[in-house]
């Protein structure tokens, strides 16, 4: 799991640079792609998937690289009491999909470590990539049947 997280964190700058180059290319040429038909839809699916991976990587980076407040329990040991049994104690809530990492306490205000835009960009990128891939497959099959 640690290797996957490190690989994801290292891929974020690379994917960000690739998306920046693609954006500059689109602005300069005023065209999204030179491809037509199913290939254009497949390319769109790959770019949307890159956006989703970039958003997920930014969220994971924020989860692990954000400074945690002093009152938040970051490390749990086997002898620690169960946080659900004693609600006044601060507790952490984490989820890998959709990304969620926050400290919750009855005394302090909850602190969320994932930027607000990460999950909407992630879900939109995945849904758009699935839609574009579906259209690409449909267009490819339609082209084979007509020829």
ROMI-816485 format. One record per residue (C-alpha): residue number from 1; x, y, z. Coordinates in pm, 1 decimal, decimal comma. Layout:
BEGIN
nr:X:Y:Z
NUM:X:Y:Z
...
END
This chain:
BEGIN
nr:X:Y:Z
1:0,0:0,0:0,0
2:283,8:238,3:83,4
3:446,1:175,9:-256,8
4:117,8:259,4:-431,8
5:81,2:583,1:-234,5
6:440,9:688,4:-307,8
7:396,8:609,0:-679,1
8:77,4:811,3:-684,9
9:242,4:1106,8:-512,6
10:535,8:1094,1:-755,8
11:305,9:1077,7:-1058,3
12:115,4:1393,9:-964,3
13:378,8:1642,5:-1092,4
14:428,2:1441,3:-1412,2
15:56,2:1424,1:-1490,1
16:20,0:1792,1:-1401,6
17:293,9:1885,5:-1650,0
18:143,9:1666,6:-1923,0
19:-199,8:1825,0:-1872,9
20:-44,0:2171,7:-1879,4
21:131,3:2095,1:-2209,8
22:-196,4:1962,0:-2355,8
23:-381,3:2274,8:-2240,1
24:-125,1:2504,8:-2400,8
25:-141,6:2299,6:-2721,3
26:-522,1:2325,2:-2729,3
27:-512,2:2701,7:-2669,1
28:-250,9:2758,8:-2940,9
29:-403,9:2532,0:-3206,2
30:-769,0:2597,9:-3105,4
31:-842,6:2227,8:-3154,2
32:-885,3:1959,8:-2892,7
33:-739,9:1687,0:-3111,2
34:-635,6:1607,7:-3466,2
35:-799,6:1268,9:-3451,3
36:-1147,5:1186,0:-3570,9
37:-1415,0:935,1:-3478,3
38:-1345,3:671,0:-3217,0
39:-980,9:774,4:-3172,6
40:-1085,7:1126,4:-3065,4
41:-1322,9:982,6:-2805,3
42:-1054,1:744,9:-2678,8
43:-810,6:1035,9:-2644,7
44:-1070,7:1236,6:-2452,7
45:-1123,1:939,8:-2220,1
46:-749,5:918,2:-2151,8
47:-723,5:1291,1:-2072,3
48:-1022,3:1276,5:-1838,6
49:-871,2:974,4:-1665,2
50:-547,0:1172,2:-1622,8
51:-746,9:1454,3:-1461,2
52:-909,3:1206,5:-1221,1
53:-572,9:1052,2:-1125,9
54:-427,4:1399,7:-1074,3
55:-716,7:1498,2:-845,6
56:-685,2:1174,6:-647,5
57:-310,1:1225,8:-612,2
58:-357,9:1581,2:-488,0
59:-611,1:1453,8:-233,9
60:-383,8:1175,3:-110,6
61:-97,1:1422,8:-88,7
62:-310,7:1657,2:118,9
63:-411,5:1364,5:338,8
64:-53,0:1269,8:423,8
65:133,1:1600,9:395,5
66:-106,7:1835,0:581,0
67:-10,3:1938,4:932,9
68:-240,6:1767,1:1180,5
69:-361,0:1962,5:1486,6
70:-210,1:1872,4:1823,4
71:-540,9:1748,5:1959,7
72:-598,1:1499,5:1675,8
73:-487,4:1137,2:1729,2
74:-269,8:1057,0:1428,2
75:-129,1:723,6:1542,3
76:-338,2:457,0:1711,3
77:-180,9:187,8:1925,9
78:-325,4:-151,7:2005,8
79:-386,2:-64,1:2372,2
80:-573,0:260,3:2301,4
81:-941,0:271,1:2393,8
82:-1194,6:250,8:2115,1
83:-1280,6:607,1:2005,7
84:-1642,7:510,9:1934,7
85:-1687,2:405,6:2298,2
86:-1581,3:747,2:2428,0
87:-1727,5:1019,6:2204,4
88:-1562,7:1321,5:2377,8
89:-1221,2:1205,0:2259,3
90:-1107,4:1330,2:1921,2
91:-1116,0:1077,1:1640,7
92:-1007,4:1054,4:1280,2
93:-1239,1:971,4:992,4
94:-1074,4:849,7:673,2
95:-1203,3:700,6:351,1
96:-1014,8:612,3:31,9
97:-1307,1:652,2:-209,5
98:-1440,3:914,8:-205,8
99:-1141,8:1070,9:-32,6
100:-1213,1:1182,5:321,3
101:-969,2:1264,1:597,2
102:-1072,4:1470,9:892,6
103:-1038,8:1509,2:1266,1
104:-1362,0:1526,7:1460,8
105:-1394,9:1630,0:1823,0
106:-1675,1:1742,0:2048,4
107:-1453,4:2020,5:2181,4
108:-1285,4:2149,5:1862,5
109:-1425,5:2230,4:1520,3
110:-1377,4:1948,5:1266,4
111:-1067,3:1985,8:1050,6
112:-1088,2:1853,4:694,5
113:-759,2:1782,1:514,8
114:-888,1:1706,0:164,5
115:-938,4:2014,4:-57,8
116:-1303,5:2071,6:-143,3
117:-1262,7:2037,0:-521,0
118:-1086,3:1697,5:-515,5
119:-1388,5:1467,0:-496,4
120:-1603,6:1649,9:-755,9
121:-1312,3:1661,0:-1003,4
122:-1235,1:1295,3:-932,7
123:-1591,9:1177,8:-986,6
124:-1646,6:1400,1:-1291,3
125:-1321,8:1278,6:-1449,5
126:-1407,9:912,7:-1391,3
127:-1764,0:952,3:-1518,7
128:-1647,2:1149,8:-1823,0
129:-1375,5:895,6:-1900,2
130:-1627,3:610,6:-1878,9
131:-1870,3:798,5:-2104,9
132:-1603,3:885,5:-2362,0
133:-1470,2:528,7:-2362,4
134:-1823,5:398,2:-2417,2
135:-1876,4:632,7:-2712,3
136:-1534,7:532,8:-2853,9
137:-1624,6:163,8:-2841,8
138:-1966,9:233,8:-2992,2
139:-1815,3:442,0:-3275,1
140:-1551,1:175,1:-3342,8
141:-1814,2:-100,1:-3365,9
142:-2036,0:118,2:-3578,9
143:-1745,0:177,2:-3819,2
144:-1671,3:-196,2:-3845,2
145:-2033,4:-285,8:-3915,4
146:-2073,8:-28,0:-4192,2
147:-1748,9:-126,2:-4373,9
END
